[in-house]
Each structure stands twice: as structure tokens, then as C-alpha cells.
């Protein structure tokens, strides 16, 4: 396999394993078996099992935030903030395996906390900048940058988790208007 193809095969295998059997089942030997890559290739590309987890987490989280960023425009905050929540939910529905991985990895204690916090701050910088400018205009209440994901988006996270746990019984699209309203309620002045 070519380098890039090997790397992608390993990441795809990791997602497949986690979706099928959970994060605990993702071992180097299982990654090698599912991806067709050698153990040495996995260590070469990622350094460890934790390196695979960290790479998939970073890629998934960046993709999720990237889905939200196009909403950051000059419309009133009352229109933009609910759209951010809606775009987040749309990404969850469109990418349930990646979303499941992002949630599992973030709560499994397998990612270095300081490194993850710095990464999230970089990825979420456009959101923090937009919220900072809107706070200065009085359109949203002051919210520290760290709270944008943990506090402001908490209704989105809860509904996403419920959907991922039981997609057949939790209608995320039906919940969307309530979630959008709840997120706006958290930040409105």
C-alpha cells in the first residue's frame, strides 16, 4: 500500500472496529487485521494505539466544527446561533460513526487533556472570535471561549448522545427546533 493509502486504511479500520465493537476492541493487532497494514506500519504512522485515537478524534472534531463555521456571517446572532446548533446536529446525522467515535474518545480518558484543550481552542478559534465580536456588540452575553463547547452546546451534545445511542427511537430532526432554541437561550443577552 502507498503511504497515504495505508494511513487512511488504518483510520478507516479504526472507525469500523469502534462502530462494531467499541473503543476497547481497537487494538493494534485488530487494526492490522482489519486494515491490512502491518503492526509496524501502524506504529510508524501513529506511534501507538493512542496516536490512532488522537488522530481520529482531531479529524472528526475538526470536521464537525468545520461544518459549523460557514454559518458565522453578518446575520443577527439570533439567526446564526441556532444555525450553529442545527449544523452540529446535521453533521451527527450525516456522520454517525465519526460522531460516535468523537464522543467515545472524548470520554474514555485516552486523549492527553492539555493537548486536547489546545487543539480544541485552535479549531474553535473562529467561533470564539465570532462570539467575542458579538459580545462586544451586545448581541450575545459574555461566554468564555472554553464554555462554547462545554456549556453553550450542551443541549446539542445531550441530544446527539441520545440519538447515537438509539437512532431508531430518538428523532434528532424533530428535536432540532427545541435544541436550536435552547442554545440561543443560553447566550442571548
Backbone torsions as a table, in degrees:
resi	resn	phi	psi	omega
1	UNK	NA	145.0	173.4
2	UNK	-69.8	158.1	-176.8
3	UNK	-52.1	-54.0	-177.7
4	UNK	-63.9	-39.2	179.6
5	UNK	-66.2	-38.5	178.1
6	UNK	-63.7	-46.9	179.5
7	UNK	-57.9	-47.6	179.7
8	UNK	-64.9	-39.6	179.2
9	UNK	-62.0	-39.2	179.0
10	UNK	-66.7	-44.6	179.5
11	UNK	-65.1	-42.0	177.3
12	UNK	-62.4	-41.6	178.6
13	UNK	-62.3	-40.9	179.2
14	UNK	-60.4	-44.9	177.8
15	UNK	-62.3	-42.3	179.1
16	UNK	-60.9	-46.2	-178.6
17	UNK	-63.3	-46.5	-178.1
18	UNK	-64.4	-41.9	179.5
19	UNK	-63.6	-35.5	-176.1
20	UNK	-83.0	-46.9	-170.6
21	UNK	-125.9	-3.5	179.8
22	UNK	97.9	165.1	-176.6
23	UNK	-61.1	-36.0	-178.7
24	UNK	-62.0	-28.9	-177.6
25	UNK	-78.5	-10.4	-178.1
26	UNK	-82.7	91.4	177.4
27	UNK	-108.0	164.7	178.1
28	UNK	-60.2	-43.6	-178.9
29	UNK	-65.4	-38.3	177.8
30	UNK	-68.4	-39.3	176.4
31	UNK	-59.6	-44.0	179.6
32	UNK	-63.0	-44.0	-179.1
33	UNK	-62.5	-47.2	-175.9
34	UNK	-75.3	-37.6	-175.7
35	UNK	-83.8	-24.2	-173.9
36	UNK	83.7	0.9	177.7
37	UNK	-87.5	158.2	177.3
38	UNK	-81.9	160.0	174.8
39	UNK	-54.9	-42.7	179.9
40	UNK	-60.1	-38.8	177.8
41	UNK	-64.0	-40.6	179.6
42	UNK	-62.7	-47.5	178.1
43	UNK	-64.3	-37.8	179.4
44	UNK	-62.2	-45.8	-176.0
45	UNK	-78.4	-33.4	-170.9
46	UNK	-125.3	-11.5	177.6
47	UNK	83.4	-32.1	-176.9
48	UNK	-174.0	174.9	173.3
49	UNK	-59.8	-41.9	178.4
50	UNK	-60.4	-32.6	176.6
51	UNK	-66.0	-37.2	176.5
52	UNK	-65.7	-46.4	179.1
53	UNK	-58.9	-47.6	-178.3
54	UNK	-62.6	-42.4	179.9
55	UNK	-63.8	-45.0	179.0
56	UNK	-65.0	-39.4	178.2
57	UNK	-62.3	-49.9	-178.6
58	UNK	-59.9	-44.7	-179.1
59	UNK	-64.1	-44.2	-179.9
60	UNK	-66.3	-45.4	-179.4
61	UNK	-64.1	-42.9	179.0
62	UNK	-63.9	-38.8	177.9
63	UNK	-64.0	-43.6	178.8
64	UNK	-60.8	-50.2	179.9
65	UNK	-64.8	-38.5	177.4
66	UNK	-59.2	-31.0	176.8
67	UNK	-68.2	-28.5	-177.9
68	UNK	-83.9	-31.7	-171.2
69	UNK	-57.6	-36.9	178.9
70	UNK	-59.6	-19.1	178.0
71	UNK	-74.5	-16.6	-175.8
72	UNK	-77.7	87.1	-179.9
73	UNK	-130.5	-162.5	-174.1
74	UNK	-89.8	4.3	175.0
75	UNK	-61.7	163.8	177.0
76	UNK	-59.6	146.5	179.7
77	UNK	-55.1	-33.1	-179.8
78	UNK	-62.2	-23.7	176.1
79	UNK	-92.7	-38.1	-174.9
80	UNK	-72.0	-45.9	-174.6
81	UNK	-59.8	-48.9	176.2
82	UNK	-60.5	-35.0	178.4
83	UNK	-64.6	-36.3	176.5
84	UNK	-57.8	-46.5	179.0
85	UNK	-62.3	-43.5	179.8
86	UNK	-63.7	-40.7	178.4
87	UNK	-65.0	-38.3	176.7
88	UNK	-59.2	-49.9	-179.4
89	UNK	-63.5	-39.6	177.9
90	UNK	-60.0	-39.5	178.8
91	UNK	-65.0	-39.9	178.9
92	UNK	-59.4	-46.8	-179.4
93	UNK	-65.9	-40.1	-177.7
94	UNK	-74.5	-25.8	-174.8
95	UNK	-134.1	59.5	-174.4
96	UNK	-61.9	-34.0	-179.5
97	UNK	-68.5	-45.5	176.9
98	UNK	-63.2	-43.0	-179.5
99	UNK	-61.7	-45.5	178.1
100	UNK	-57.5	-42.7	179.0
101	UNK	-63.4	-46.3	-179.3
102	UNK	-58.3	-45.0	179.5
103	UNK	-67.0	-45.1	-179.3
104	UNK	-63.5	-45.5	-177.9
105	UNK	-65.3	-36.5	-176.8
106	UNK	-70.9	-22.6	-179.0
107	UNK	-106.5	-3.5	-176.1
108	UNK	-86.3	-6.1	179.8
109	UNK	70.9	24.7	-178.7
110	UNK	-100.0	-4.3	-179.2
111	UNK	-107.2	135.7	177.6
112	UNK	-62.5	123.7	-172.9
113	UNK	-58.3	-49.9	-177.7
114	UNK	-63.9	-43.4	179.5
115	UNK	-63.3	-42.1	179.8
116	UNK	-66.2	-42.0	179.3
117	UNK	-62.1	-43.5	179.6
118	UNK	-65.5	-41.8	178.1
119	UNK	-61.0	-48.9	-178.7
120	UNK	-61.9	-38.2	178.3
121	UNK	-62.4	-41.7	178.4
122	UNK	-64.7	-47.2	-177.0
123	UNK	-66.4	-36.9	-176.8
124	UNK	-89.7	4.7	-178.8
125	UNK	-53.9	-42.5	178.0
126	UNK	-61.1	-37.2	176.8
127	UNK	-66.2	-44.9	179.8
128	UNK	-61.8	-40.7	178.6
129	UNK	-63.9	-45.7	-179.9
130	UNK	-62.0	-47.3	180.0
131	UNK	-64.0	-37.7	177.6
132	UNK	-61.5	-44.5	178.6
133	UNK	-65.0	-40.4	-179.9
134	UNK	-71.9	-30.1	174.3
135	UNK	-66.0	-44.4	179.5
136	UNK	-60.7	-31.7	177.8
137	UNK	-82.7	-9.3	-178.2
138	UNK	83.2	13.1	-178.7
139	UNK	-82.4	-25.5	175.2
140	UNK	-135.1	155.9	178.1
141	UNK	-75.1	155.7	179.6
142	UNK	-63.2	129.1	177.8
143	UNK	-135.3	126.0	177.7
144	UNK	-62.7	148.0	-176.7
145	UNK	-54.5	-38.4	-178.9
146	UNK	-62.6	-26.1	-175.7
147	UNK	-83.7	-10.1	-178.6
148	UNK	-59.2	-44.1	179.2
149	UNK	-82.2	-47.8	-172.0
150	UNK	-73.7	-35.7	-174.5
151	UNK	-108.7	-55.8	-175.5
152	UNK	-60.7	-43.4	-177.2
153	UNK	-90.4	10.2	-177.3
154	UNK	-59.1	-39.0	175.8
155	UNK	-62.6	-34.0	178.5
156	UNK	-67.0	-46.1	-179.8
157	UNK	-59.0	-45.0	-178.0
158	UNK	-62.7	-45.2	179.3
159	UNK	-68.2	-36.1	177.1
160	UNK	-62.5	-43.9	179.5
161	UNK	-62.3	-42.4	179.2
162	UNK	-63.7	-42.1	178.6
163	UNK	-63.1	-46.4	-178.7
164	UNK	-64.5	-31.5	179.2
165	UNK	-74.3	-32.5	-177.0
166	UNK	-150.8	71.1	-176.0
167	UNK	-60.5	-26.0	-179.4
168	UNK	-76.2	-21.9	-176.2
169	UNK	-111.9	-15.4	179.6
170	UNK	-110.9	110.9	-176.7
171	UNK	-85.9	94.5	-176.4
172	UNK	-65.5	-35.2	179.5
173	UNK	-66.8	-36.0	177.1
174	UNK	-69.6	-33.5	179.9
175	UNK	-75.3	-19.9	-172.6
176	UNK	-50.9	-49.9	-178.6
177	UNK	-58.9	-39.1	179.0
178	UNK	-67.4	-39.9	179.3
179	UNK	-65.9	-45.6	178.4
180	UNK	-58.3	-43.8	178.5
181	UNK	-63.1	-42.5	-178.8
182	UNK	-64.3	-40.4	179.2
183	UNK	-65.9	-42.6	177.8
184	UNK	-62.4	-40.5	180.0
185	UNK	-60.4	-31.0	-179.6
186	UNK	-68.5	-35.8	-173.0
187	UNK	-109.1	-8.8	-177.8
188	UNK	-63.5	147.4	-176.9
189	UNK	-68.6	NA	NA
